[in-house]
Amino acid sequence: MILYNSPTSPFGRFVRVVALELGVKHEEKRIEVTSAEFLDELNPLRLIPTLELDDGRAVYDSRVIAAHVDSISGRPTLYPPSAGVDLHVRLALAIGVMEAGVQRRGEVTRPEPLRNLEYIAKLEQRIGRAIARLEMLAPVIAAGDLRIDQIATAVALEYTDFRYTRDWRAKAPFLAGWLARFAERPSFVETRPS
């Protein structure tokens, strides 16, 4: 399997952490997605991460790739059935923080005359609201064995640190304390962008 990725994508990092935690081996190729025309044949959306399977089929969208990796790992699932729909809601919330962070990054790096400050402010508000909800859910997120919502939440928070701000900690002290411990996992240390 080949994972097409970039060094700073939170979605790619999410998949990499899942694969490392589950011991699923793969080759990683870092690409510049904007010029990766070859990717169109595998993934017509030309988005990363994209996972090319050994038989040539492609799996895309980080949630779909993570679920696939989980299904082939032979290890205990990161999606315990007992967690029900609430697990998927927490996962969607964390993915939403990543999405807003990536969109914000794209907007703030545009040339100044083209930058939409109102849009940036809305994305920052979305990130703030989502982290506030994650803080409300933090005791549930932190409890139990390793799960997909924990991985996604930690990746989302570290991406917020990396590309936006660390100030969220003042309003989310439980999450901040949990992240400080959780992000010491080897899978997080190995995949942390610099």
NORGIWO-V942157 format. One record per pair of residues at least 6 apart in sequence whose C-alpha atoms are under 7 Angstrom apart, sorted by sequence separation. I is the first residue (numbers start at 1). J is the second residue. If there is no record, write none. Layout:
i={I/I}
j={J/J}
This chain:
i={6/40/52/59/183/5/39/51/52/70/108/169/50/51/70/107/141/50/51/107/141/50/49/49/33/49/107/33/51/43/42/104/43/104/3/5/7/100/2/3/4/5/6/1/2/3/4/5/6/154/1/2/3/4/5/6/2/4/100/154/97/97/12/138/142/12/93/135/138/11/135/132/135/5/4/5/4/5/24/3/4/3/4/15/3/18/2/3/24/1/2/12/15/19/23/1/2/11/15/22/1/1/22/91/95/91/94/98/105/90/94/97/101/91/95/98/87/94/78/79/78/79/78/10/14/14/14/10/10/10/21/20/17/17/13/8/7}
j={12/46/58/65/189/12/46/58/59/77/115/176/58/59/78/115/149/59/60/116/150/60/60/61/46/62/120/47/65/58/58/120/60/123/26/28/30/123/26/27/28/29/30/26/27/28/29/30/31/179/27/28/29/30/31/32/29/31/127/183/127/130/48/174/178/49/130/172/175/49/174/172/175/48/48/49/49/50/69/49/50/50/51/62/51/66/51/52/73/51/52/62/65/69/73/52/53/62/66/73/53/54/75/148/152/149/152/156/163/149/153/156/160/152/156/159/149/156/146/147/147/148/148/98/151/152/155/155/156/159/187/187/187/188/191/193/193}
